[in-house]
Amino acid sequence: MILIDPPNAAGYGRLWSHLASDVSYDELHAFAATLGIPPRGFDRDHYDVPAERYADVVAAGATPVSSRELVRRLIGAGLRRRKHGGP
């Protein structure tokens, strides 16, 4: 399932959502490509999506979840990739 959390991550003067899949990276990359989300937006296990694209991504079929739920689902699917050097 494709998941998106609310745009609550600040960076570069704007807010961002995280787009992820709890099925596979292939599913995630294919979904992102259909929306024209560039590959450079992929960060370890998710795509960063600017707040102004949130409604369009949900309309295209992404399921809105909390940030905590998104991480929980990634961990449960074995798809979570933590930053290097993290605990």
C-alpha positions as CSV (number, residue, x, y, z in Angstrom):
1,M,0.0,0.0,0.0
2,I,1.2,3.5,-0.8
3,L,1.3,5.7,2.3
4,I,1.8,9.5,2.8
5,D,2.1,11.4,6.1
6,P,1.0,15.0,6.7
7,P,3.3,17.7,5.5
8,N,5.0,18.4,8.8
9,A,8.8,18.1,8.0
10,A,10.4,21.5,7.5
11,G,13.2,22.0,5.1
12,Y,14.4,24.4,2.5
13,G,11.8,27.0,3.5
14,R,8.8,24.7,3.0
15,L,7.0,21.7,4.5
16,W,7.3,18.2,3.3
17,S,5.4,14.9,3.4
18,H,6.9,11.4,3.2
19,L,5.6,9.0,0.5
20,A,6.4,5.3,1.2
21,S,5.2,1.8,0.5
22,D,4.7,-1.0,3.0
23,V,4.9,-3.5,0.1
24,S,8.1,-2.8,-1.9
25,Y,10.4,-0.2,-3.2
26,D,9.3,-1.2,-6.7
27,E,5.7,-0.2,-5.9
28,L,6.9,3.1,-4.4
29,H,9.1,4.0,-7.4
30,A,6.3,3.1,-9.9
31,F,3.7,5.2,-8.1
32,A,6.1,8.2,-7.8
33,A,6.9,7.9,-11.5
34,T,3.2,8.1,-12.5
35,L,3.0,11.4,-10.6
36,G,6.2,12.8,-12.0
37,I,8.0,12.9,-8.7
38,P,11.6,13.0,-9.6
39,P,14.0,10.2,-8.5
40,R,16.1,12.8,-6.6
41,G,13.2,13.0,-4.2
42,F,13.9,9.5,-2.9
43,D,15.6,9.4,0.5
44,R,16.6,5.9,1.8
45,D,13.0,4.5,2.1
46,H,10.6,7.3,1.1
47,Y,10.1,10.2,-1.3
48,D,10.0,13.7,0.0
49,V,6.9,15.4,-1.3
50,P,6.3,19.2,-1.0
51,A,3.1,20.2,0.9
52,E,1.5,21.7,-2.2
53,R,1.5,18.2,-3.9
54,Y,-0.1,16.5,-0.9
55,A,-3.7,16.6,-2.1
56,D,-2.8,15.5,-5.6
57,V,-0.8,12.5,-4.2
58,V,-3.8,11.5,-2.0
59,A,-6.2,11.9,-4.9
60,A,-3.9,9.6,-7.0
61,G,-4.4,6.8,-4.4
62,A,-1.9,7.3,-1.5
63,T,-3.4,6.5,1.9
64,P,-3.0,9.3,4.5
65,V,-1.5,8.1,7.7
66,S,0.3,9.7,10.7
67,S,4.1,10.0,10.6
68,R,4.3,7.5,13.4
69,E,2.1,5.0,11.5
70,L,4.2,5.4,8.4
71,V,7.4,4.5,10.2
72,R,5.6,1.6,12.0
73,R,4.4,0.2,8.7
74,L,7.9,0.5,7.1
75,I,9.5,-1.3,10.1
76,G,6.8,-4.0,10.0
77,A,7.4,-4.6,6.3
78,G,11.2,-4.7,6.8
79,L,11.6,-1.6,4.5
80,R,12.8,0.9,7.0
81,R,16.3,2.3,6.2
82,R,17.7,4.4,9.0
83,K,20.3,7.2,8.5
84,H,23.9,5.9,8.8
85,G,25.4,6.5,12.1
86,G,22.0,6.5,13.9
87,P,21.1,4.3,16.8
